[in-house]
Amino acid sequence: MEYWLNLTLFKMGFWLTWALIPIVVEIIPAIISVIRLLIKTLRTKKLEMPDKMSMITVIVPVYNSEETLYNCIRSIHDSTYPTDLIQVILADNQSTDGSFEVYARAQNKFTDMHMQLIHTAKGKASALNSAIYTSIGTYIINIDSDGILEKNALMNMVLQFENDYDVSALTGTILPQKEMIKETKGWGRRLLQKNEYFEYAQAFLSGRTIEANNNQLFTMSGAFSAFRKDALLSTFMYNTQTIGEDTDMTFQIRDRLKRKVAICANAIFYVEPIPGLGKLYTQRQRWQRGEIEVIHDSAADISMKNFFKNFLIRRMIIDHTFLFPKMIWLCASIVLLFFRYSPIMMGMSYLVIYLLYILVAMLNFGCICLLLREFKEEKHFYKSLWWVSFTLPLYNFMCYLIRFVGTVNGMTNASAWNLPTMNSEKKKIKSVVKEDWQTLQQHWRK
């Protein structure tokens, strides 16, 4: 009897040790951060209008953007920021479609806006760098050509700069277009897109806001970010050697220049929702590999001695180093069943962790509803997705697995913007499994 009791306690202790990893490393810090954000959200102050508005430059990198470019330009023109104070530069990095014709049509339509198109070397970073040198604005704002600005986004960005002179760079809030989600056919794709919408809202309005409060913003969004021109010209410009040029620029301003990087939560940029699982697969791998590349370039400044001082070390451990223990933890769940671990106990552990992740999602949900209070339609749509709090942990776990694949692929494949698709990698896996099975059969015959 004593033997079985000791064995049971040993097994429970071993399993609980693994179960504590996500609780201690992710869930508890997330709950504390969300509660702090909730308190701070209730104390927001109103920004004051400056006596004179500044000239701004909006840079739009263009690459085969024929279908989305016109709506993007129109959203700039229809914004509440004075049109005569906006310089628009379309940086075309070798498009092969009708993007130029779209630009010509927009130029004839919006005659009251300063707009020009320049041809640049291939690649988003090269396009941005070329456009920056031709900009005349006090503030430089970059947006992607496949999205549209909320009408007050540019004004809110400039107001935050004007009311906080310590801020050198801002990222906006990125949200998928709700109307496109509503029109999506197929419940599976709609479910994926609604989880993506919920994820974006929490990542920007909650996650990045929490990071920015302590000047610990890990990355500005490449889809919508803004800079004081003098700060941007003090950097090494966008890095053309990485697919994580937005993260690299964040590091340059925050760590090299020692300047403040923040988020303008009420400056919203709407992007197209993810079309399917295949696109999500390549997108998240690209993000993961971009982060790893930038962290590798910053490795000289990283030391475990500064674990409690340098947030980058903690972020790296949570986002990258813990990818591998999590995989071991997942696989161990299957292996431990063969060592007579109680399936009920293991199932209950998973259930408790899952419920805690739901709790974090619900706390974030309350904060985001407050942050969206000036956007009534957006708030109404977000509130209608309350139930996504229950599916979000599974969606996040799927994204985590994709990031893990991205980390592994980054060890063997050269960095590139266009990564192998999910279908092409499925074919490779099937081919390898088939060859291995044939080899085994040959050994058995011998």
C-alpha positions as CSV (number, residue, x, y, z in Angstrom):
1,M,0.0,0.0,0.0
2,E,2.8,2.4,0.9
3,Y,4.6,1.6,-2.4
4,W,1.5,2.5,-4.5
5,L,0.9,5.7,-2.4
6,N,4.5,6.9,-3.0
7,L,4.3,6.0,-6.7
8,T,1.0,8.0,-7.0
9,L,2.5,11.0,-5.3
10,F,5.6,10.8,-7.4
11,K,3.6,10.7,-10.6
12,M,1.3,13.5,-9.5
13,G,4.4,15.6,-8.6
14,F,6.0,15.0,-11.9
15,W,2.9,15.8,-13.9
16,L,2.1,18.9,-11.8
17,T,5.6,20.2,-12.4
18,W,4.9,20.2,-16.2
19,A,1.5,21.7,-15.7
20,L,2.9,24.6,-13.7
21,I,5.1,25.8,-16.7
22,P,2.3,27.5,-18.6
23,I,0.6,28.7,-15.4
24,V,3.7,30.4,-14.0
25,V,5.3,31.6,-17.2
26,E,2.3,32.7,-19.2
27,I,-1.1,32.7,-17.4
28,I,-0.3,34.4,-14.0
29,P,1.8,37.2,-15.6
30,A,-1.0,37.7,-18.2
31,I,-3.7,38.0,-15.5
32,I,-1.6,40.6,-13.6
33,S,-0.9,42.6,-16.7
34,V,-4.5,42.6,-17.8
35,I,-5.7,43.8,-14.4
36,R,-3.2,46.7,-14.5
37,L,-4.3,47.6,-18.0
38,L,-8.0,47.5,-16.9
39,I,-7.2,50.0,-14.1
40,K,-5.2,52.3,-16.4
41,T,-7.9,52.2,-19.2
42,L,-10.4,53.7,-16.8
43,R,-8.1,56.8,-16.4
44,T,-7.4,57.8,-20.0
45,K,-6.9,61.6,-20.6
46,K,-8.1,63.6,-23.5
47,L,-5.5,64.8,-26.0
48,E,-5.3,68.5,-26.8
49,M,-5.3,69.8,-30.4
50,P,-2.1,71.7,-31.4
51,D,-2.2,75.3,-32.5
52,K,-0.9,74.3,-36.0
53,M,-1.1,70.9,-37.7
54,S,2.1,69.4,-39.1
55,M,2.8,68.1,-42.6
56,I,2.8,64.3,-42.7
57,T,4.1,61.8,-45.2
58,V,2.2,58.6,-45.8
59,I,4.3,55.9,-47.5
60,V,2.5,53.0,-49.2
61,P,4.8,50.2,-50.4
62,V,3.2,48.7,-53.6
63,Y,3.7,45.3,-55.1
64,N,1.0,43.9,-57.3
65,S,-1.6,45.7,-55.4
66,E,-4.0,46.4,-58.2
67,E,-7.1,45.0,-56.4
68,T,-6.6,46.9,-53.1
69,L,-4.6,50.0,-53.9
70,Y,-7.5,52.3,-54.8
71,N,-9.4,51.7,-51.6
72,C,-6.2,52.3,-49.6
73,I,-5.6,55.6,-51.3
74,R,-9.2,56.6,-50.9
75,S,-9.1,55.9,-47.1
76,I,-6.1,58.3,-46.9
77,H,-8.0,61.0,-48.8
78,D,-11.2,60.6,-46.8
79,S,-9.4,60.8,-43.4
80,T,-10.1,63.6,-41.0
81,Y,-6.6,64.9,-41.3
82,P,-6.3,68.0,-43.6
83,T,-5.7,66.7,-47.1
84,D,-3.4,69.6,-48.0
85,L,-1.1,68.6,-45.2
86,I,-0.7,65.0,-46.5
87,Q,2.1,63.9,-48.8
88,V,1.4,60.4,-50.3
89,I,4.3,58.4,-51.7
90,L,3.5,55.1,-53.5
91,A,6.8,53.1,-53.5
92,D,6.4,50.6,-56.3
93,N,8.9,47.8,-55.9
94,Q,8.6,46.3,-59.3
95,S,4.9,45.4,-59.7
96,T,3.9,43.4,-62.7
97,D,0.2,44.1,-62.6
98,G,-2.0,47.2,-63.2
99,S,-0.9,49.0,-60.0
100,F,0.3,52.0,-62.0
101,E,-3.1,52.4,-63.8
102,V,-4.8,52.3,-60.4
103,Y,-2.4,55.1,-59.2
104,A,-3.2,57.2,-62.3
105,R,-7.0,56.8,-61.8
106,A,-6.6,57.8,-58.1
107,Q,-4.5,60.8,-59.1
108,N,-7.2,62.0,-61.5
109,K,-9.9,61.5,-58.8
110,F,-8.2,62.9,-55.8
111,T,-6.7,66.1,-57.3
112,D,-6.5,67.9,-54.0
113,M,-4.0,65.5,-52.5
114,H,-0.2,65.6,-53.0
115,M,0.6,62.1,-54.4
116,Q,3.5,60.6,-56.3
117,L,4.7,57.2,-57.4
118,I,8.4,56.2,-57.3
119,H,10.0,53.0,-58.6
120,T,12.3,51.2,-56.2
121,A,14.3,48.0,-55.9
122,K,12.4,44.9,-55.1
123,G,11.5,44.2,-51.5
124,K,9.4,46.1,-48.9
125,A,12.4,47.4,-46.9
126,S,14.0,48.8,-50.0
127,A,10.7,50.5,-51.1
128,L,10.4,52.1,-47.6
129,N,14.0,53.3,-47.6
130,S,13.7,55.0,-51.0
131,A,10.4,56.7,-50.0
132,I,11.8,58.0,-46.7
133,Y,14.5,60.0,-48.5
134,T,11.9,61.8,-50.6
135,S,9.5,62.5,-47.7
136,I,8.9,66.1,-46.5
137,G,6.6,65.5,-43.5
138,T,7.4,66.1,-39.9
139,Y,5.9,62.6,-39.3
140,I,6.3,59.6,-41.6
141,I,3.6,57.1,-41.5
142,N,3.8,53.7,-43.3
143,I,0.8,51.7,-44.3
144,D,0.3,48.5,-46.4
145,S,-1.4,48.7,-49.7
146,D,-3.9,45.9,-48.9
147,G,-5.7,47.7,-46.0
148,I,-7.7,50.8,-45.3
149,L,-7.4,53.5,-42.6
150,E,-10.2,54.3,-40.1
151,K,-11.1,57.9,-40.8
152,N,-9.6,59.3,-37.6
153,A,-6.4,57.1,-37.6
154,L,-4.0,59.7,-39.0
155,M,-5.3,62.5,-36.8
156,N,-5.1,60.3,-33.7
157,M,-1.5,59.3,-34.5
158,V,-0.4,62.9,-34.9
159,L,-2.2,64.0,-31.8
160,Q,-0.4,61.4,-29.7
161,F,2.9,62.6,-31.1
162,E,2.0,66.2,-30.4
163,N,0.9,65.5,-26.8
164,D,3.9,63.3,-25.9
165,Y,7.3,64.6,-27.1
166,D,9.1,61.7,-25.7
167,V,7.5,59.3,-28.2
168,S,9.6,58.8,-31.3
169,A,7.6,56.0,-32.9
170,L,4.1,54.6,-32.8
171,T,2.4,51.5,-34.0
172,G,-1.3,51.5,-34.8
173,T,-4.0,49.0,-34.1
174,I,-4.5,46.3,-36.8
175,L,-7.9,44.7,-37.2
176,P,-9.3,42.5,-39.9
177,Q,-12.2,44.0,-41.9
178,K,-15.4,42.9,-40.2
179,E,-17.6,43.3,-43.3
180,M,-15.3,40.9,-45.2
181,I,-15.6,38.4,-42.3
182,K,-19.4,38.5,-42.5
183,E,-19.3,37.9,-46.2
184,T,-16.9,34.9,-46.0
185,K,-18.5,31.6,-47.2
186,G,-18.0,28.5,-45.2
187,W,-18.3,28.2,-41.4
188,G,-14.8,26.9,-41.1
189,R,-13.2,29.9,-42.7
190,R,-15.5,32.3,-40.8
191,L,-14.5,30.6,-37.6
192,L,-10.8,31.0,-38.4
193,Q,-11.3,34.7,-39.3
194,K,-13.3,35.4,-36.2
195,N,-10.5,33.9,-34.0
196,E,-8.0,35.9,-36.0
197,Y,-10.0,39.1,-35.3
198,F,-10.2,38.3,-31.6
199,E,-6.5,37.6,-31.6
200,Y,-5.6,40.8,-33.3
201,A,-7.8,42.8,-31.0
202,Q,-6.1,41.3,-27.9
203,A,-2.6,41.4,-29.4
204,F,-2.8,45.1,-30.2
205,L,-5.3,46.7,-27.8
206,S,-4.3,44.6,-24.9
207,G,-0.9,43.0,-25.5
208,R,1.0,45.9,-27.2
209,T,-0.6,48.5,-24.9
210,I,0.7,46.6,-21.8
211,E,4.2,46.4,-23.4
212,A,4.2,50.0,-24.4
213,N,3.3,51.2,-20.9
214,N,6.9,50.3,-19.8
215,N,8.5,51.1,-23.2
216,Q,8.8,47.3,-23.8
217,L,7.0,47.1,-27.2
218,F,8.6,44.2,-29.0
219,T,7.6,45.1,-32.5
220,M,5.7,47.8,-34.3
221,S,3.3,46.6,-37.0
222,G,4.8,46.7,-40.4
223,A,1.2,47.3,-41.7
224,F,0.8,50.6,-39.9
225,S,3.5,52.5,-38.0
226,A,4.6,56.1,-37.6
227,F,7.8,58.0,-36.8
228,R,9.2,61.4,-36.1
229,K,11.3,62.0,-39.1
230,D,14.4,63.0,-37.2
231,A,14.3,59.8,-35.2
232,L,13.8,57.7,-38.4
233,L,16.8,59.4,-40.1
234,S,18.9,58.6,-37.1
235,T,18.5,54.9,-37.6
236,F,20.3,52.6,-40.1
237,M,17.0,52.6,-42.0
238,Y,15.0,49.5,-42.7
239,N,17.1,46.3,-42.8
240,T,17.0,44.7,-46.3
241,Q,18.7,41.5,-45.0
242,T,15.8,40.3,-42.9
243,I,12.1,39.5,-43.3
244,G,11.5,41.1,-39.9
245,E,12.3,44.6,-40.9
246,D,9.5,46.1,-38.7
247,T,10.9,44.3,-35.6
248,D,14.5,45.4,-36.5
249,M,13.3,49.1,-36.7
250,T,11.6,48.8,-33.3
251,F,14.9,47.5,-31.8
252,Q,16.9,50.3,-33.4
253,I,14.7,53.1,-32.1
254,R,14.1,51.6,-28.6
255,D,17.5,50.0,-27.9
256,R,20.1,51.8,-30.0
257,L,18.6,55.3,-29.9
258,K,17.2,54.8,-26.4
259,R,13.9,56.5,-27.5
260,K,10.3,55.7,-26.7
261,V,8.2,53.4,-28.8
262,A,4.5,53.3,-28.1
263,I,1.1,52.3,-29.5
264,C,-1.8,54.6,-30.6
265,A,-4.6,52.3,-29.7
266,N,-7.3,54.5,-31.3
267,A,-5.5,54.6,-34.7
268,I,-7.0,51.6,-36.5
269,F,-5.9,50.1,-39.8
270,Y,-8.2,47.5,-41.3
271,V,-6.6,44.6,-43.2
272,E,-8.1,41.7,-45.2
273,P,-8.9,38.7,-43.0
274,I,-6.9,35.6,-43.4
275,P,-8.3,33.7,-46.5
276,G,-7.5,30.2,-45.1
277,L,-5.3,27.9,-43.1
278,G,-2.6,27.8,-45.8
279,K,-2.1,31.6,-45.7
280,L,-2.0,31.5,-41.9
281,Y,0.7,28.8,-42.1
282,T,3.1,30.8,-44.2
283,Q,2.3,34.1,-42.5
284,R,3.0,32.9,-38.9
285,Q,6.2,31.1,-40.0
286,R,7.4,34.3,-41.6
287,W,6.7,36.3,-38.5
288,Q,8.5,33.7,-36.3
289,R,11.5,33.6,-38.5
290,G,11.7,37.4,-38.7
291,E,11.7,37.7,-34.9
292,I,14.4,35.0,-34.7
293,E,16.6,36.8,-37.2
294,V,16.3,40.1,-35.3
295,I,17.0,38.5,-32.0
296,H,20.0,36.8,-33.4
297,D,21.4,40.1,-34.6
298,S,20.8,41.5,-31.1
299,A,22.4,38.5,-29.4
300,A,25.5,40.5,-28.3
301,D,23.3,42.7,-26.1
302,I,21.6,39.7,-24.5
303,S,22.9,38.3,-21.2
304,M,21.1,36.1,-18.6
305,K,22.6,38.3,-15.9
306,N,20.0,40.9,-16.9
307,F,17.1,38.5,-16.8
308,F,15.1,40.7,-14.4
309,K,16.1,44.0,-16.0
310,N,15.9,43.3,-19.8
311,F,12.4,42.4,-20.9
312,L,13.8,41.1,-24.2
313,I,15.4,38.1,-22.5
314,R,12.1,37.2,-20.8
315,R,10.2,37.7,-24.0
316,M,12.7,35.5,-25.9
317,I,12.5,32.7,-23.4
318,I,8.7,32.7,-23.4
319,D,8.2,33.1,-27.2
320,H,11.1,31.0,-28.4
321,T,13.0,29.0,-25.8
322,F,9.8,27.6,-24.3
323,L,8.6,26.4,-27.7
324,F,10.7,23.2,-27.2
325,P,9.7,22.4,-23.6
326,K,6.1,22.9,-24.7
327,M,6.5,20.3,-27.4
328,I,8.1,17.9,-25.0
329,W,5.2,18.6,-22.6
330,L,2.7,17.8,-25.3
331,C,4.4,14.6,-26.4
332,A,5.0,13.6,-22.8
333,S,1.2,13.5,-22.3
334,I,1.0,10.6,-24.7
335,V,4.1,8.8,-23.4
336,L,3.1,9.1,-19.8
337,L,-0.1,7.1,-20.4
338,F,2.1,4.1,-21.1
339,F,3.7,4.6,-17.7
340,R,0.3,4.2,-16.1
341,Y,-0.3,7.9,-15.3
342,S,-4.0,8.5,-14.6
343,P,-5.8,9.7,-17.8
344,I,-8.3,11.4,-15.5
345,M,-5.7,13.4,-13.6
346,M,-4.0,14.4,-16.8
347,G,-7.3,15.4,-18.4
348,M,-8.2,17.5,-15.4
349,S,-4.8,19.2,-15.5
350,Y,-5.4,20.1,-19.2
351,L,-8.9,21.3,-18.3
352,V,-7.7,23.6,-15.6
353,I,-5.0,25.1,-17.8
354,Y,-7.6,25.6,-20.6
355,L,-10.0,27.3,-18.3
356,L,-7.2,29.6,-17.1
357,Y,-6.5,30.6,-20.7
358,I,-10.2,31.3,-21.1
359,L,-10.1,33.5,-18.0
360,V,-7.2,35.5,-19.5
361,A,-9.2,35.9,-22.8
362,M,-12.2,37.1,-20.9
363,L,-10.2,39.7,-18.9
364,N,-8.7,40.9,-22.1
365,F,-12.2,41.0,-23.6
366,G,-13.3,43.5,-20.9
367,C,-10.3,45.8,-21.4
368,I,-10.8,45.8,-25.2
369,C,-14.5,46.7,-24.9
370,L,-13.4,49.8,-23.0
371,L,-10.6,50.7,-25.5
372,L,-13.2,50.4,-28.3
373,R,-15.7,52.7,-26.7
374,E,-15.3,55.4,-29.3
375,F,-15.7,53.0,-32.1
376,K,-19.3,51.9,-31.6
377,E,-19.7,49.6,-34.7
378,E,-16.4,47.9,-34.0
379,K,-17.2,47.4,-30.3
380,H,-20.6,46.0,-31.2
381,F,-19.0,43.4,-33.6
382,Y,-16.3,42.6,-31.0
383,K,-18.8,42.1,-28.3
384,S,-20.8,39.7,-30.5
385,L,-17.7,37.5,-30.6
386,W,-17.6,36.9,-26.8
387,W,-17.9,33.2,-27.4
388,V,-14.5,33.2,-29.2
389,S,-12.9,33.3,-25.8
390,F,-13.7,29.6,-25.5
391,T,-12.1,28.7,-28.9
392,L,-9.1,31.1,-28.8
393,P,-6.9,28.8,-26.7
394,L,-7.1,26.2,-29.4
395,Y,-6.5,28.8,-32.1
396,N,-3.5,30.1,-30.3
397,F,-2.2,26.5,-29.8
398,M,-2.5,26.0,-33.6
399,C,-0.5,29.2,-34.2
400,Y,2.1,28.0,-31.7
401,L,2.6,24.8,-33.6
402,I,3.0,26.7,-36.8
403,R,5.6,29.0,-35.1
404,F,7.4,25.8,-33.9
405,V,7.5,24.6,-37.5
406,G,8.8,28.0,-38.5
407,T,11.6,27.8,-36.0
408,V,12.7,24.3,-37.3
409,N,12.5,25.4,-40.9
410,G,14.6,28.5,-40.0
411,M,17.4,26.2,-39.0
412,T,17.5,24.4,-42.4
413,N,16.1,26.8,-45.1
414,A,17.4,30.2,-46.3
415,S,15.4,33.3,-45.2
416,A,12.8,34.4,-47.9
417,W,9.6,36.4,-47.9
418,N,7.7,33.6,-49.9
419,L,8.0,30.5,-47.7
420,P,6.9,26.9,-48.7
421,T,3.2,26.5,-48.5
422,M,1.4,24.0,-46.3
423,N,0.4,21.8,-49.2
424,S,4.0,21.7,-50.6
425,E,5.3,20.7,-47.1
426,K,2.5,18.0,-46.8
427,K,3.7,16.5,-50.1
428,K,7.3,16.5,-48.8
429,I,6.3,14.8,-45.6
430,K,4.3,12.1,-47.5
431,S,7.2,11.5,-49.8
432,V,9.6,11.1,-46.8
433,V,7.2,8.8,-44.9
434,K,6.7,6.7,-48.1
435,E,10.4,6.3,-48.7
436,D,11.0,5.4,-45.0
437,W,8.2,2.8,-45.2
438,Q,9.6,1.3,-48.3
439,T,13.0,1.1,-46.7
440,L,11.5,-0.7,-43.7
441,Q,9.7,-3.2,-45.9
442,Q,12.9,-4.0,-47.7
443,H,14.7,-4.7,-44.4
444,W,11.8,-6.9,-43.2
445,R,12.0,-9.0,-46.5
446,K,15.7,-9.5,-46.0
